Structure formats: C-alpha cells, structure tokens
Amino acid sequence: MIPEAQKQIEKLVVDLGYDMKAVMRVLYNTQAYQAEASREEHAPGNVYHFTGPLLRRMSAEQMWDSFVTLINPSPDMINEANREAMEQRILQAKKIADSIESLTAEEALEGLKKAAAIYGSNRSRTEAQQKLYLAARTAYKEAADKADILPEGPAREAAQAEAKALEKKYRDIRSEVSRIQNQGRQVTFAEVIGVGQKKLYEKVTGKPFETVALNTKNTTKGEETAPVMMNGGDMMMMTSSGKAEKVIIPGYDRKELTKEEKEAVAAKIRAAYEEEAEFFGIPEKERKSYISARGQMAKLSLRAAELESPAPRGHYLREFGQSDRETIENANDEASVPQALAMMNGSLLPQIMNKYSQLMLTINKAQYPDDKVEAAYMTVLARKPTTREKEVWLAAQDNGLNTMEDLIFSLLNTQQFIFIQ
Amino acid sequence: MKQELASALLRSGEITRRDFAAKTASSLLGVGLLGNSLTSKSFAAFEGSSKLKQAATAKNVIYLYMSGGQSHMDTWDPKVGVETAGPTKPIKTSADGVRISEYLPLTAQQMHHATVINSLSSTQGAHEQGNYMMHTSYEMRGTIRHPAMGAWLNVFQGGGNSTLPNFVFVGNDSRHPGAGFFPAAQAPLFVSNPENGLKNIRNSAPEDKFQARMKLVNELDKDFRTTFPHRNVKAYADMYDDAMAMMKSEDLKAFDLNDEPGEIRAAYGREAFGQGCLLARRLVERGVRFVEVSLGGWDTHNANFVAVPERCETLDKALSSLVSDLHNRGLLNDTLIVLTSEFGRTPTINQNAGRDHYPKAFSGVMFGGGVKGGFTYGKTDKEGREVVENKVRIQDFNASIAYALGLPLDHVIYSPSKRPFTIADKGQPITDLFAILRNGLFHEHATLRRRRVFCLQREVP
C-alpha cells in the first residue's frame, strides 16, 4: 500500500460519511481500477511498478455469476421464495435457542430430569432388545446359509421362507430399538425445548399459552382463535401424554400467505416474465413454455451470494476454488483437471445453450449472422470480435462448425473468458 | 512437548546474520531450493523426525476410513469376561492368536495377511479434529491446512499413471484435508458414487465435432495467450490437455464396474462402500497409487450393539473380498491396505446402550504391502481402557504408512506461508510391523543421506 494513496482513501471514506457504496463507486471509477491488466507477469518479491492491475482469474463466485447471467435474463430480480426459506431457517434455529435461553436453570433441570428418567428406564429395555436382536440376526444368518446350500426344490423354498420370516423378526426388533431410542429424544424436546417455547411465547405475546391440539380432526376450519398453519416446518412435539402440539410464536413463525396473496405474488412475477418475453420477441404461442422455463431458471440459477457458502463439495463453485471456510483467505484460483472437464462437459453448458437463456435470447434477437456473432462476443467476452477472429470463425464454418452453439462452446472454453483483462 | 519444540525452534534461530539475510532473501524472492544457504543447524526443529529409510515395500495404498469413530471394542480388540465387552464375542481367525469380533466372520478368514495394531492413541476426541489428525498427523488450526498422505505421495513420487489422477477419494465424507497447502493439482479426485464413475468425463457432442470445437478454441485464444504468456494461463492450457487426455484414456475403464463378473460385485457387497473397494482395486491395477474409500455410520452413541453389527456386515464383505481379490491377483504384496478411524469408543457402555468417543486407545489394521501377516502389535488392558504395551501415536501410524511407501520422513517442505513441515509430523515408523527388509539395511546415518529441501511456491496475487 502506498502511504499517500492510503491517506487519500482514508479521507475519502470520512468525506463520504462512511458510505461504503459511495466509496466503491469512486474506486471503481478510478483509472487504476479500470486500466487494462498488465501484460508482464509479476514475480513475487519484486517491486511492482503499477502498470495496470495484475492478470487474475475470475474468482469462483465471479465465474458462477458469469454463468448465471448467461443463463438467467434477470438474475437480479428479487427471489422472494429463496429469501423466505433462508430467513425461516435462521428464525427456526433462533426459536430453539431463545426458548432454551428463556428457561431458568431450575426449570431446565426439571425438564432434563424427566428426560433422564426416560433414558434411564429405556436403558435396560434397549439392552434387552439388543440381545434379542443379536440372537435373531444370528438365527436368520444361519437359516439363510442353510437355505443357500440346499439344492433347488421344495425343501429349499421352505428353508428360504423360514429365513425370510427370521429376517422380518430381526428387522422388527431393529425398529423397536429405534423406537425406544427415539422416545428419549422426543421427551427431551417436549420437556425442555417445548417448555421453553411456551415461556418464550408468553414473553413475546404477553398472553398465557393455550394448548391447541393440531392432530385432532375436529379442529374447525377457519376458526378465529386457532393459529394459522405456519411456514417453515419446525418440529412437531410429542408431549409425554402423546399429544402433538406446536408452539407458534409471533416473530419466529410467520403467517403463511393467503390464497389471494399468493396469487398476487405469482401474477406479479408472471407479468415481469411477460414483459421480458415481449422484449425478446417471443411469439405468443411460445409464451407459456417461456414462462415455465423462466420459473425453473429463477429457482436454479441463483447468484453465488444467494447460495450457501461454502457450497457442497463437487459444486461448480468448489471446483473453481471457492473457500471451504476452514481457514481464512482459503479460496484459490489454480487450474485443475475437474475444472477443465466441467467447462467442456458439465451440466451448465446445456443450460447456457437453452433457447430461453439470456445468451441465446440475445443472439436470436439479432437478425443477421454477423450481428449474431457480435452478440455472442458481447455477451460472453464483453467486446466485439476482431477481424482475425471473424476470419477464424468463417474458416471454422467450412470445417463443419456451423451453429452458434459451436461458437459459444468455444468462447466459453477460451482462457480469455476466465481471466480478467 | 511444547517446551521441547519451543526450545528447538529457538535453537534453530541460531544462525549467522549472513545466513539469515541469505535465507530471507531467497525465500522472499521465491527461490525454490534453499539448501546451500543453510547450515544443518537451522534444521534443528526437525531433529526429532525419523531418518529411517528403506526401499519401499508398497507401491500403492488403499486407505479405508471408518468415519465417525469405529468401536475398537466390537471390531479389532474384543474383550472377554468383562462388563465393557458388552454382548460382543471374539472369534478365532485364520491366524493363530489373532482374535477379532464375531461381527467380522469373513475378514477373520483373511487375518493371516493382517497386522492388527491395538494400541493406537490419539489426542483428538471430536470428529472433525480427529479426522484431520488421522489424515494429516497435525492438529487442526485456523491458519493452515496440512496435506493428506496421498498429496505428500504425489509431491515426492509423482504419478504411477499418466492419465488418471494419482490420488482418488471414494465416498461422501465432506471433510477431507485434500491437498492442504499444496497446489490444487495435488488434491484427490473425488468420486462420490462409485457406480456413477467420474463426473463430466464425457462430452455429448460426436468426437470429430468436439475435436473441431477444441481446435477453434485454440485458434480463438491464440492472441490472448501470446499477449499474456503468464504461468497461470499456461497452467489452464495444460489442464485442458490433461483433461482431454483423461477423456480418451483407456484407464477410464477402471470406472466401468459392470465389467466385473456379477459374483465379484456381489461378494464385495452392493453398498457404495463395497463397490468403492472394488473400484479401488481396479484403480490400483491401473497404476493409481493412493485410493481412499470411506465408510460412515460408526458414531454409535446409541444402541451400539445394533448399529455396529450392521456396519460390520458392510465392512466385512468389502474388506474380506478386497484382501482375497488382491491376493489372488498377486497385488497384495505391492498394495498396503490400511483401515482406521478417527478414534475408538468408550469401553464403558453409556445409558443409551451406546459407546461415546474414545481417542485414548483404539485400533487400526494393515494388510499386505510388506507388513507381517497374522501379527498383533500393541495391547490394551483387560477392559480396553488403556494402552499397556507399545503405544502408537497417530504420527507414528502415519509415519509407518509413509515408510512402507519409501517416503522421506525427514524432508522439510515449506508451505507458501514459509512454515516448515514434514510427512507425519516427526512420527517414528514402527519397523516392527514389516516383514521383510528388502535391502537388508536401514541407513540410519544422517551423513549418508542427501538432504533436500523443497519449497513450494504458490504465486502471490
């Protein structure tokens, strides 16, 4: 960092009232930021005389977003469903944490004692079942082995049937063990977390909590006092009396939209897609399939910032070096074979070549072949093709590459696509 | 221990000012080999690392990782007549004096090929940390990722095969240190489902069209590559070449498990782990040198004596078939099978009839690859609580694997953050595990060895 520059930026930040967006706007407009990448390779340890930014590969997130913008015509359209799901998950975790927090130590201990009592009494039950299980399993194996060596015929069939019966027996014992084990967890949930949730409800609403059984069929529909079913699917609780109940807490569980509200949201989205279709000149009879394709895209093509980070292993983002968040600054921009394979053969290409992708819509909107090539270049590389590149593409057409897909495939697999110049 | 290291590090600082300047300059300038500018004194921090070396007894490793913490009490170290044994009973095996749990009857027939280590002891009692320690020999920390053994093998000995990656991981375990601080190219190739083979390995276009497209790519990119003859740009060109070579590779047939006769596939077990072991054999046959296959579900806090027999059934089929199959093909001599887990489980059975995490004493097993057959190393007490004979630290266990592969345990490698590391973090190989000394001699004198220091540079952006 150059001291003078640092001072200047410090002053800038203060002058702009710590508005980081405004600071970024200034930085993005500097010549230094906008300059073409330096052509020389900088050896580590040497002083770098700033002849332009260093040539960098796009980060994994930048690459992913590039793909998303090639696929999705409006990647920045607000994705309510996705946001809602994310917020719900956080709220549900918060609900459990706050519920436990709202208990006093004595209250928590009381619940835990009840749970411990169940666990304690279940221990001998589990052990007894485990012994039965082992015996039943051995019996089954012996029977199965015996059946195996018998020659084909009724004797073998009988032996197999017997083995099958024994198999069922040992599997039943297995389920019984799981059931016993589950009981302890259910009681813990009901007697500790459940009690906390009720207390939290009272704290939040200032009203006493009333038990509402949800699993009884005679709850009248539309009854005003009964809470509305909520989003987010938090756990149903089994109380020790075996009654399922769900504590719905305002601020943690949100109201599900009414039918009318849902329709209004859907209509708004549809209208936006209609407008797009209009812009790209989609014929009337294709509108329906366009809108459904766009709905899919909105669900699948989310910007990196809207996805969980780190993405699961094997995801494009991880293949291209997204940080696993195990150590700081752990992202990398190194080349690897799986990356090359993903670029050439991966599942994003067909999505980019889909006729309703941003790229293909733009290309198809262009009228003449030259315009189409230009549109492809502008969309993928953000520049027009050079004369030489046009010649190369013409020559390639003589060699049997005659569709825009051929050109797009090639452009996406060039290195200039993944490096920032 | 800490103090020892600290004083060693302090002593390692006792170099002349001239040396210091040279060292700093060379490391800042990214000069790869530091060797000449350093006196041996500056290696003092690594005085504890093993200088033992031998001709490799194993070419390949198949590493079977029992994720979640395998109960040693109910597998490789069963007890009799004590409460901690639970309902599990030991059975006789094909090796005199070696007894394993009744849940592994098929493997019991292969124990004449095995060395059982009953005295493993780790310091890490949580899954993530334990898994990390087992794979890297180092404690997990926030500032660096250490490489797994397959990556060390890649760096020191390179590929056994030109078209398939040398280091493959089969399984769904999301935690794997991979290449650690080494470049991404040393990372294992992840295969999550052995039945599906490699991801993105086929192009949907006809071959001639694909080739024509790739030719067009080169033509269109020519100007860019001349303008920017940078290392990373070149690296991408190379990776494309490697990827295309791989797509055409004959060795890809390793992934066609359908080539195997039905009986063999069934013998390994139809579960992902069984098929993963079969895939491991097929990869090793084609020169892949380090294959890890992971089997989860060992975290038996509840109903241990229902869960462990079930896991063992999957393991038993796969492991016994793998050992006998490799043996029949004459590959077991060259291939070391290692089986282990992040830790064992408590001898005391908890109130959920389960067992909890127990790093203090547990087991690992090795087959083939030059280890003794029908051999048991180390011992726990009557109840399986404490190691009472020949304690093996994780570092020693990993050093033994490296030793079998002929890897240099005392060669220092610098991470891109300029910190020194060795394979297995100064672990001492347990030479007692190995049957033959091929060259008959261990070169124990430091003076006989040429000391090389590798410095890996990751380009600073």
Boltz contact constraints between the chains, C-beta under 6 A:
constraints:
  - contact:
      token1: [A, 41]
      token2: [B, 230]
      max_distance: 6.0
  - contact:
      token1: [A, 44]
      token2: [B, 30]
      max_distance: 6.0
  - contact:
      token1: [A, 44]
      token2: [B, 460]
      max_distance: 6.0
  - contact:
      token1: [A, 45]
      token2: [B, 28]
      max_distance: 6.0
  - contact:
      token1: [A, 45]
      token2: [B, 29]
      max_distance: 6.0
  - contact:
      token1: [A, 45]
      token2: [B, 30]
      max_distance: 6.0
  - contact:
      token1: [A, 55]
      token2: [B, 228]
      max_distance: 6.0
  - contact:
      token1: [A, 55]
      token2: [B, 230]
      max_distance: 6.0
  - contact:
      token1: [A, 119]
      token2: [B, 351]
      max_distance: 6.0
  - contact:
      token1: [A, 123]
      token2: [B, 351]
      max_distance: 6.0
  - contact:
      token1: [A, 126]
      token2: [B, 303]
      max_distance: 6.0
  - contact:
      token1: [A, 126]
      token2: [B, 353]
      max_distance: 6.0
  - contact:
      token1: [A, 127]
      token2: [B, 353]
      max_distance: 6.0
  - contact:
      token1: [A, 130]
      token2: [B, 305]
      max_distance: 6.0
  - contact:
      token1: [A, 130]
      token2: [B, 306]
      max_distance: 6.0
  - contact:
      token1: [A, 130]
      token2: [B, 353]
      max_distance: 6.0
  - contact:
      token1: [A, 131]
      token2: [B, 87]
      max_distance: 6.0
  - contact:
      token1: [A, 133]
      token2: [B, 306]
      max_distance: 6.0
  - contact:
      token1: [A, 134]
      token2: [B, 87]
      max_distance: 6.0
  - contact:
      token1: [A, 177]
      token2: [B, 303]
      max_distance: 6.0
  - contact:
      token1: [A, 177]
      token2: [B, 306]
      max_distance: 6.0
  - contact:
      token1: [A, 181]
      token2: [B, 302]
      max_distance: 6.0
  - contact:
      token1: [A, 181]
      token2: [B, 303]
      max_distance: 6.0
  - contact:
      token1: [A, 313]
      token2: [B, 174]
      max_distance: 6.0
  - contact:
      token1: [A, 327]
      token2: [B, 142]
      max_distance: 6.0
  - contact:
      token1: [A, 327]
      token2: [B, 145]
      max_distance: 6.0
  - contact:
      token1: [A, 332]
      token2: [B, 184]
      max_distance: 6.0
  - contact:
      token1: [A, 334]
      token2: [B, 183]
      max_distance: 6.0
  - contact:
      token1: [A, 334]
      token2: [B, 184]
      max_distance: 6.0
  - contact:
      token1: [A, 335]
      token2: [B, 235]
      max_distance: 6.0
  - contact:
      token1: [A, 335]
      token2: [B, 236]
      max_distance: 6.0
  - contact:
      token1: [A, 335]
      token2: [B, 239]
      max_distance: 6.0
  - contact:
      token1: [A, 336]
      token2: [B, 184]
      max_distance: 6.0
  - contact:
      token1: [A, 336]
      token2: [B, 185]
      max_distance: 6.0
  - contact:
      token1: [A, 337]
      token2: [B, 239]
      max_distance: 6.0
  - contact:
      token1: [A, 337]
      token2: [B, 242]
      max_distance: 6.0
  - contact:
      token1: [A, 337]
      token2: [B, 243]
      max_distance: 6.0
  - contact:
      token1: [A, 340]
      token2: [B, 239]
      max_distance: 6.0
  - contact:
      token1: [A, 340]
      token2: [B, 240]
      max_distance: 6.0
  - contact:
      token1: [A, 340]
      token2: [B, 243]
      max_distance: 6.0
  - contact:
      token1: [A, 341]
      token2: [B, 200]
      max_distance: 6.0
  - contact:
      token1: [A, 341]
      token2: [B, 243]
      max_distance: 6.0
  - contact:
      token1: [A, 342]
      token2: [B, 200]
      max_distance: 6.0
  - contact:
      token1: [A, 344]
      token2: [B, 203]
      max_distance: 6.0
  - contact:
      token1: [A, 345]
      token2: [B, 200]
      max_distance: 6.0
  - contact:
      token1: [A, 345]
      token2: [B, 203]
      max_distance: 6.0
  - contact:
      token1: [A, 346]
      token2: [B, 200]
      max_distance: 6.0
  - contact:
      token1: [A, 389]
      token2: [B, 220]
      max_distance: 6.0
  - contact:
      token1: [A, 392]
      token2: [B, 219]
      max_distance: 6.0
  - contact:
      token1: [A, 392]
      token2: [B, 220]
      max_distance: 6.0
  - contact:
      token1: [A, 396]
      token2: [B, 216]
      max_distance: 6.0
  - contact:
      token1: [A, 399]
      token2: [B, 212]
      max_distance: 6.0
  - contact:
      token1: [A, 401]
      token2: [B, 212]
      max_distance: 6.0
  - contact:
      token1: [A, 406]
      token2: [B, 213]
      max_distance: 6.0
  - contact:
      token1: [A, 409]
      token2: [B, 213]
      max_distance: 6.0
  - contact:
      token1: [A, 410]
      token2: [B, 213]
      max_distance: 6.0
  - contact:
      token1: [A, 410]
      token2: [B, 216]
      max_distance: 6.0
  - contact:
      token1: [A, 410]
      token2: [B, 217]
      max_distance: 6.0
  - contact:
      token1: [A, 410]
      token2: [B, 220]
      max_distance: 6.0
  - contact:
      token1: [A, 413]
      token2: [B, 217]
      max_distance: 6.0
  - contact:
      token1: [A, 414]
      token2: [B, 217]
      max_distance: 6.0
  - contact:
      token1: [A, 414]
      token2: [B, 220]
      max_distance: 6.0
  - contact:
      token1: [A, 414]
      token2: [B, 221]
      max_distance: 6.0
  - contact:
      token1: [A, 415]
      token2: [B, 221]
      max_distance: 6.0
  - contact:
      token1: [A, 415]
      token2: [B, 233]
      max_distance: 6.0
  - contact:
      token1: [A, 415]
      token2: [B, 236]
      max_distance: 6.0
  - contact:
      token1: [A, 416]
      token2: [B, 224]
      max_distance: 6.0
